[in-house]
């Protein structure tokens, strides 16, 4: 896959992906990064992920708290808020419609 295109797409949906992952349960930054990678989105650097987490937190879509690590330093854990869950539900509907529209255009072109 073209890495520049992948990066552009990811910038547009990273916040939704983070909300989606956090809807499954609380997590910390590195764990979220690993989950994004395991989902096939590639490596998401901290310099990309942490500003998104901060923006979502400031918007009230996430809450965060520090927890002492069992074997290492304290970690900042994030949890989706009720407002974040509502935003995710709306965005999931919007994304599905958008992706279907793009799919229709791409498939029409390939059928010519």
Secondary structure, 3 states (H helix, E strand, C coil): CCHHHHHHHHHHHHHHHHHHHHCCCCEEHHHHHHHHHHHHHCCCCHHHHHHHHHHHHHCCCEEEEEECCCCCCCEEEEEECHHHHHHHHHHHHHHHHHHHHHHHHHHHHHCC
